[in-house]
């Protein structure tokens, strides 16, 4: 290879410009993935009636969608890191659309497990994590607000899709509704085409021909992409501030914490230690345990709210409207918590805000069995939806605060991977509790207890880490 002199290219997060297009695309990705997943619970009664299945067997469909989405989240991160976020999202759109299309022709629950549960879930996994990680690459100062707007797609999508899906089922049966959803989810390919990746990177070559490289990596970007990103940012903000020293790549000899990713040869197909070194951090391990409890409880209300409402005499339309209320209030939680935690007074307390929202969600679930009418279930939907939107918007922010931006894509893959097994087993366990007890009380109690345990674990870990820092910073005792 000929020796060439290369200029270092450093692109700092523009906090605007094309970043808002990325936020809009991530918004649509969450609509097409998380909102569609939530609306699968509306098909719950239809699947039961058509296939003559019990609660536990039918709940496996929703479990498999959620589990596959989270279990394969590291695959989405890997594709986004090794190739591009654009490719990952577009490929996910094709797979998920085909999965929903095949599901509309299913003749048994087993086929739905494969087409709707596995294939559609895999497509959602490829799209979800790279889109979320890319938002963090474009924003720093207004990151929580950007994530709040992007993650609100699950809320507004649920608000719009829940009654629409119920109407489609009434007009065209559940098979026709899945066919329409297949066409809708194909819009992920459009969103993926608009995702222009961004990377903060540096390259230097000495006159002797020896080359040293260091990258701060969110997703791949070409030099043309970097120049266009800078131009778009200058057009929107007038000028792009130069990167602070923390963004500049450090030589490996100085202990650069930035993950170094090799994309050449067979080594690019495997995970490197540098990408996942954050797994050894005690604060991330505590966060991971908290996420396990969180995932065990957060999906149950979305699966069983509609069946529970129907069991207490609420009409089908009103039960679907409860999901719409959850969705629209979810938007408020996403945006308001995103905006509030970007304020100077709350920015250092993002973790406390996250713990508070999870704990409040758990308390809502404990009181849910006492609500036996539509008018009483509306306040539950409002409160649960608001705090659900709050903590969902803060998951990427809290994860970024713990591991740092360079590791955000890989960390989100691990975080969502941790949701997989709880998402898989908790809805069937909830259905089994309904079959055994004949009521939904134990199911909602299980959800509330898991959410409160998540908040308690993270609070305990945060207190221990703070005490250890204070002890390490304390001056040594002076000899007498």
matplotlib code that plots the C-alpha trace (Angstrom):
import matplotlib.pyplot as plt

x = [0.0, 1.4, 2.3, 0.0, -0.4, -3.8, -5.5, -7.3, -11.0, -12.9, -16.7, -18.3, -22.0, -23.8, -26.8, -29.0, -29.0, -29.3, -29.6, -33.2, -33.8, -32.2, -34.5, -37.5, -36.4, -35.8, -39.3, -40.7, -38.6, -40.0, -43.5, -43.0, -41.3, -42.3, -45.8, -46.6, -45.4, -47.7, -50.6, -50.2, -52.0, -55.2, -55.0, -54.9, -58.6, -58.8, -56.0, -57.7, -61.0, -59.6, -57.1, -58.9, -55.9, -55.6, -54.0, -50.5, -50.2, -51.4, -49.2, -46.1, -46.7, -46.2, -43.3, -41.5, -41.7, -40.3, -37.8, -36.4, -36.3, -34.2, -32.2, -31.0, -30.3, -26.5, -26.9, -28.3, -25.5, -22.9, -24.4, -24.5, -21.0, -19.4, -21.3, -23.8, -26.9, -28.6, -28.1, -29.2, -32.5, -33.4, -32.6, -34.7, -37.6, -37.6, -37.5, -40.2, -42.5, -42.1, -42.8, -46.1, -47.1, -46.5, -48.3, -51.5, -51.6, -50.8, -53.1, -51.8, -50.2, -47.0, -46.6, -47.4, -44.6, -42.1, -43.4, -44.7, -42.5, -39.1, -38.9, -40.7, -38.8, -35.5, -36.4, -37.3, -34.0, -32.0, -33.8, -34.3, -30.9, -28.9, -31.5, -31.4, -27.6, -27.3, -29.3, -26.7, -24.0, -25.7, -26.5, -24.7, -26.0, -29.6, -29.3, -32.1, -34.6, -33.6, -34.2, -37.4, -38.8, -37.4, -38.7, -42.1, -42.8, -43.8, -46.4, -47.9, -47.8, -49.8, -52.2, -52.9, -52.5, -54.5, -57.9, -56.8, -55.9, -59.2, -61.1, -59.0, -59.8, -63.5, -63.4, -61.0, -60.5, -57.1, -55.5, -56.3, -55.1, -51.7, -51.5, -52.0, -49.4, -47.0, -47.2, -47.0, -43.8, -42.2, -41.7, -38.6, -36.8, -37.5, -36.3, -33.2, -32.4, -32.4, -30.0, -26.7, -24.2, -21.7, -18.3, -15.7, -12.5, -8.9, -6.3, -2.6, 0.2, 3.8, 6.3, 8.0, 4.9, 3.9, 0.2, -1.5, -5.3, -7.8, -11.6, -14.4, -17.1, -20.8, -21.4, -19.4, -19.1, -17.2, -15.2, -18.0, -20.5, -18.4, -18.1, -21.9, -22.6, -20.4, -22.0, -25.5, -24.6, -23.1, -26.3, -28.5, -26.3, -24.0, -20.9, -19.8, -17.9, -14.6, -14.5, -13.3, -10.2, -12.3, -13.4, -9.9, -8.4, -5.6, -2.7, -3.0, 0.1, -1.7, -4.5, -7.1, -10.5, -12.0, -12.9, -10.7, -12.7, -11.1, -13.2, -10.6, -10.5, -12.1, -11.5, -14.3, -16.8, -16.0, -16.6, -13.5, -12.7, -12.4, -16.0, -17.3, -14.8, -17.6, -19.1, -16.5, -17.6, -19.5, -22.0, -22.9, -23.3, -25.7, -27.6, -27.8, -29.4, -31.9, -32.8, -33.5, -36.1, -37.5, -38.0, -39.8, -42.5, -42.9, -44.4, -47.2, -49.6, -49.3, -50.2, -53.0, -54.5, -57.0, -57.9, -58.3, -60.5, -62.7, -63.0, -64.5, -67.1, -65.4, -66.4, -63.9, -63.7, -63.1, -60.5, -58.6, -59.0, -57.2, -54.2, -54.5, -54.5, -51.3, -49.8, -50.6, -49.6, -46.4, -45.6, -45.9, -43.7, -41.0, -40.8, -41.3, -38.8, -36.4, -36.7, -36.6, -33.5, -31.6, -32.0, -28.9, -30.7, -31.7, -28.9, -26.7, -29.8, -30.9, -30.4, -32.6, -35.3, -35.1, -35.4, -38.4, -40.3, -39.7, -40.9, -44.0, -44.8, -44.5, -46.9, -49.5, -49.4, -50.0, -53.2, -54.5, -56.5, -58.7, -59.9, -63.0, -64.5, -63.5, -63.5, -61.3, -58.9, -58.4, -56.3, -54.2, -53.5, -52.6, -50.1, -48.6, -48.3, -46.6, -44.0, -43.4, -42.6, -40.3, -38.1, -38.1, -36.7, -34.0, -32.7, -30.3, -29.4, -28.6, -26.7, -24.7, -23.9, -22.6, -20.5, -19.8, -20.8, -18.1, -19.6, -23.3, -24.2, -22.6, -24.0, -27.5, -27.2, -26.3, -29.0, -31.8, -30.3, -30.9, -34.6, -34.9, -35.4, -37.7, -39.8, -40.0, -41.1, -43.0, -46.2, -46.6, -46.1, -48.7, -51.1, -50.4, -51.3, -54.5, -55.3, -54.6, -56.1, -58.9, -58.1, -55.5, -54.5, -51.5, -50.3, -50.4, -48.8, -45.9, -45.4, -45.4, -43.1, -40.6, -40.6, -40.1, -37.3, -35.6, -35.8, -34.5, -31.5, -30.4, -30.8, -28.7, -25.9, -25.9, -25.5, -22.7, -20.8, -21.2, -19.9, -16.9, -16.1, -16.2, -14.0, -11.5, -11.4, -11.0, -7.6, -5.5, -5.3, -2.4, 0.1, 0.0]
y = [0.0, 3.4, 5.7, 8.6, 11.5, 11.4, 14.2, 13.5, 13.8, 14.5, 15.0, 16.0, 15.3, 18.1, 18.3, 19.2, 19.4, 15.9, 14.6, 15.6, 13.5, 10.6, 11.2, 11.2, 7.9, 6.4, 7.6, 5.6, 2.6, 2.5, 2.8, -0.1, -2.3, -1.6, -0.3, -3.2, -5.6, -4.0, -4.3, -8.0, -8.3, -7.1, -10.3, -12.4, -13.2, -13.8, -16.3, -18.1, -18.3, -19.4, -22.0, -23.1, -22.4, -21.5, -18.4, -19.8, -21.2, -18.0, -15.9, -17.6, -15.6, -12.2, -13.7, -15.0, -11.6, -9.7, -12.4, -12.7, -8.9, -8.6, -11.9, -10.9, -7.2, -7.9, -9.1, -5.8, -4.0, -6.3, -5.6, -1.9, -1.8, -4.0, -2.7, 0.1, 1.0, 1.7, -1.9, -3.3, -1.4, -2.1, -5.8, -5.8, -4.2, -6.9, -9.8, -8.4, -7.5, -11.0, -12.5, -10.6, -11.6, -15.3, -15.0, -13.9, -17.4, -19.4, -22.4, -23.2, -21.6, -23.4, -21.6, -18.3, -19.1, -19.3, -16.6, -13.9, -14.8, -15.7, -14.2, -10.9, -10.6, -11.0, -8.3, -6.0, -6.8, -5.8, -2.5, -1.4, -1.3, 0.4, 3.1, 3.9, 3.9, 6.2, 8.9, 8.9, 9.5, 12.7, 14.3, 15.1, 18.2, 17.4, 13.7, 13.0, 15.2, 13.5, 10.1, 11.2, 12.3, 9.2, 6.7, 8.4, 6.5, 3.5, 5.5, 7.4, 4.3, 2.4, 5.3, 5.2, 1.5, 0.0, 1.3, 0.9, -2.7, -3.4, -1.9, -3.9, -7.1, -6.3, -5.5, -8.0, -10.6, -11.0, -12.4, -9.2, -7.1, -8.8, -8.4, -4.6, -4.5, -6.3, -3.5, -0.9, -2.4, -2.4, 1.4, 0.4, 0.1, 3.8, 4.8, 2.8, 4.5, 7.9, 6.8, 8.5, 7.2, 9.4, 8.5, 10.5, 9.1, 10.0, 8.7, 9.7, 8.4, 9.3, 9.9, 6.6, 4.8, 3.5, 4.1, 4.5, 4.6, 5.2, 5.5, 6.6, 4.5, 4.7, 3.4, 3.4, 6.6, 7.5, 10.7, 12.1, 11.3, 13.2, 16.2, 16.2, 15.9, 18.9, 20.9, 20.1, 21.1, 24.3, 25.1, 24.5, 26.1, 28.4, 26.7, 23.3, 23.7, 22.0, 18.7, 18.8, 16.9, 14.0, 13.3, 13.2, 9.7, 8.8, 6.5, 3.0, 3.5, 6.1, 3.8, 4.9, 3.6, 3.8, 0.5, -0.3, -2.2, -4.2, -4.4, -6.1, -9.8, -12.6, -10.9, -8.4, -11.2, -11.8, -9.7, -8.1, -7.7, -3.9, -3.5, -5.3, -4.3, -2.4, -5.7, -5.9, -2.6, -3.2, -0.4, -1.9, -5.3, -3.8, -2.1, -5.4, -7.2, -4.4, -4.8, -8.5, -7.7, -4.8, -7.0, -9.6, -7.2, -4.5, -6.6, -8.2, -5.2, -4.7, -8.4, -8.8, -5.3, -5.9, -9.5, -8.3, -5.4, -7.8, -10.1, -7.4, -6.4, -3.7, -3.7, -4.6, -1.0, 0.4, -2.2, -1.3, 2.4, 1.7, 0.7, 4.0, 5.9, 4.0, 5.0, 8.7, 9.2, 7.2, 10.1, 12.6, 10.6, 10.2, 13.9, 15.5, 13.2, 13.6, 17.4, 17.6, 15.4, 17.6, 20.5, 21.4, 20.6, 17.1, 16.1, 14.7, 12.9, 11.0, 7.6, 8.7, 9.8, 6.4, 4.6, 6.7, 6.0, 2.2, 2.2, 4.2, 1.7, -1.1, 0.5, 1.0, -2.7, -3.6, -1.6, -2.8, -5.8, -3.4, -1.7, -3.4, -0.9, 1.2, 4.5, 3.0, 1.5, 4.8, 6.3, 3.1, 3.4, 7.1, 6.6, 3.3, 4.8, 8.0, 6.2, 3.6, 6.3, 8.0, 4.9, 3.8, 7.2, 7.0, 3.5, 4.6, 7.8, 5.9, 3.2, 5.9, 7.7, 4.4, 3.0, 6.1, 7.0, 4.9, 1.7, 2.7, 0.5, -2.6, -1.8, -1.4, -4.7, -6.3, -4.4, -5.5, -9.0, -9.1, -8.5, -11.6, -14.4, -12.5, -11.4, -15.0, -16.6, -13.9, -13.7, -17.5, -17.5, -14.8, -16.8, -19.9, -17.9, -16.9, -20.5, -21.7, -19.0, -17.9, -14.2, -11.7, -10.6, -12.8, -11.8, -8.1, -8.7, -10.5, -7.6, -5.0, -7.0, -7.4, -3.7, -2.7, -5.2, -3.6, -0.2, -1.6, -3.4, -0.3, 2.0, -0.4, -0.6, 3.2, 3.7, 1.2, 2.7, 6.2, 5.0, 3.3, 6.5, 8.6, 6.1, 6.1, 9.9, 10.3, 11.4, 8.8, 9.2, 11.3, 9.5, 10.7]
z = [0.0, -0.9, 1.9, 2.1, 4.6, 6.1, 8.0, 11.2, 10.9, 14.1, 14.0, 17.3, 18.0, 16.2, 18.7, 15.7, 12.0, 10.5, 14.0, 14.1, 11.0, 12.9, 15.8, 13.5, 11.9, 15.4, 16.3, 13.4, 14.2, 17.7, 16.2, 13.9, 16.5, 20.1, 19.3, 17.0, 19.7, 22.3, 19.9, 19.6, 22.9, 21.1, 19.0, 22.3, 22.4, 18.6, 18.8, 21.7, 19.9, 16.5, 17.8, 21.0, 23.2, 26.8, 28.3, 28.8, 25.3, 23.6, 25.7, 24.2, 21.0, 22.7, 24.7, 21.7, 19.9, 22.9, 23.7, 20.2, 19.8, 23.0, 22.7, 19.2, 20.2, 20.2, 16.7, 15.7, 17.5, 15.7, 12.2, 13.0, 14.2, 11.6, 8.5, 9.1, 11.0, 7.7, 6.6, 9.9, 10.0, 6.3, 6.7, 9.9, 8.0, 5.3, 7.9, 10.2, 7.3, 5.9, 9.3, 9.7, 6.1, 6.8, 10.1, 8.3, 6.7, 9.8, 10.6, 14.1, 17.1, 16.4, 13.0, 14.7, 17.2, 14.3, 11.9, 14.4, 17.3, 15.9, 12.4, 13.2, 16.5, 14.7, 12.2, 15.1, 16.9, 13.8, 13.5, 17.2, 18.8, 15.9, 15.5, 19.2, 19.4, 16.5, 18.3, 21.1, 18.5, 17.2, 20.5, 23.7, 25.3, 24.5, 24.5, 27.0, 25.1, 21.8, 23.3, 24.9, 21.5, 19.7, 22.3, 22.4, 19.1, 21.1, 23.0, 20.1, 18.0, 20.6, 20.8, 17.1, 16.3, 19.2, 18.0, 14.3, 14.9, 16.7, 13.7, 11.2, 13.1, 13.0, 9.3, 7.9, 10.8, 12.5, 9.4, 7.4, 10.3, 10.3, 6.5, 6.9, 9.7, 7.4, 4.9, 7.7, 9.2, 5.7, 6.4, 8.4, 5.1, 4.4, 7.9, 7.4, 4.1, 5.9, 8.7, 7.9, 10.4, 12.2, 13.7, 15.7, 14.4, 13.7, 11.4, 11.2, 9.1, 9.8, 7.0, 7.7, 6.5, 10.0, 10.7, 14.0, 14.2, 17.0, 16.6, 18.8, 17.2, 17.1, 13.5, 10.3, 8.3, 5.2, 4.7, 2.5, 5.3, 7.8, 5.5, 4.9, 8.6, 9.4, 6.6, 7.8, 11.3, 10.1, 8.1, 11.1, 13.9, 12.1, 13.2, 14.6, 17.9, 17.9, 19.8, 23.5, 24.4, 25.7, 22.1, 20.6, 20.1, 22.4, 21.5, 22.8, 24.9, 27.0, 28.0, 25.6, 26.8, 23.3, 21.8, 18.8, 16.2, 13.4, 10.3, 8.1, 7.5, 9.4, 12.7, 11.9, 12.3, 16.0, 19.1, 20.6, 24.2, 23.8, 22.7, 25.9, 28.6, 30.3, 31.4, 34.2, 35.8, 39.1, 38.4, 35.1, 36.7, 39.2, 36.4, 34.6, 37.6, 37.9, 34.2, 34.8, 37.4, 35.3, 32.3, 34.4, 35.4, 32.8, 30.0, 32.0, 32.1, 28.3, 27.8, 30.3, 30.6, 27.7, 28.8, 32.4, 31.3, 29.3, 32.3, 34.5, 31.9, 29.8, 26.1, 23.4, 22.2, 25.7, 26.4, 23.2, 24.2, 27.5, 25.3, 23.5, 26.8, 27.7, 24.4, 24.5, 28.1, 27.3, 24.9, 27.7, 30.0, 27.2, 26.3, 29.8, 31.5, 28.6, 28.8, 32.7, 33.0, 30.6, 33.0, 35.1, 38.3, 37.4, 35.0, 37.8, 39.2, 36.1, 37.8, 40.7, 38.3, 36.6, 39.9, 40.9, 37.6, 37.9, 41.6, 40.8, 38.0, 40.4, 42.9, 40.1, 39.3, 43.0, 43.0, 39.6, 40.9, 42.9, 39.7, 38.3, 35.8, 32.8, 34.8, 37.4, 34.9, 33.2, 36.0, 36.1, 32.3, 32.8, 35.6, 34.3, 30.8, 32.1, 34.2, 31.6, 29.1, 31.6, 32.3, 28.7, 27.6, 30.4, 29.7, 26.9, 28.8, 32.1, 30.2, 28.4, 31.7, 33.1, 30.2, 28.1, 24.5, 22.8, 24.3, 23.9, 20.9, 22.4, 25.9, 24.5, 22.8, 26.2, 28.0, 25.6, 25.6, 29.3, 28.7, 26.5, 29.0, 31.4, 28.4, 27.3, 30.5, 32.4, 30.2, 30.2, 33.9, 34.2, 32.1, 34.2, 37.3, 35.7, 34.7, 38.2, 40.3, 38.0, 38.4, 37.4, 40.9, 41.2, 37.8, 38.6, 42.0, 40.3, 37.9, 40.8, 43.0, 40.1, 39.3, 43.0, 43.2, 40.2, 41.8, 45.1, 43.5, 41.6, 44.7, 46.7, 44.1, 43.7, 47.5, 47.7, 44.8, 46.3, 49.7, 48.0, 46.1, 49.3, 51.1, 48.3, 48.2, 52.0, 53.1, 54.9, 58.7, 59.9, 62.3, 65.8]

ax = plt.figure().add_subplot(projection="3d")
ax.plot(x, y, z, "-o")
ax.set_aspect("equal")
plt.show()
